Amino acid sequence: MSVFDELRKLHSAEDFFEALGVDYDPAVVRVARLHILRRMAEYLSKNDFDGVPDEETRAACKETLTKAYEDFAASSPIAERVFKVHKDAVKPKEEPAKPFVPLTTLTVARS
């Protein structure tokens, strides 16, 4: 069974940490469990693991889980914006204010 097959069978974020041997603070995982796993998946998706031995794949998974965990141990889910709902919540840049023109200064052009 491949490393990814093993990981697919896991049920909780804590299971991932235990299976890959990554130390964690339960308080951090309690708040950001889905965000951490999503970030791990983003990091892993940047690599091609076809033909890579299980030992190297497991090491890469451990490294990416550690990196994802550290992202959220040092920050917050809102600040990291992993999910679309958080990305969409960012206010768009405001356009510069248009100058105020009083109606009394306007004239009507007649042709």
Secondary structure, DSSP 8 states (H G I E B T S, - for coil): --HHHHHHT--SHHHHHHHHT----HHHHHHHHHHHHHHHHHHHHTS--TT--HHHHHHHHHHHHHHHHHHHHSS-HHHH--SHHHHHTS------------GGG------
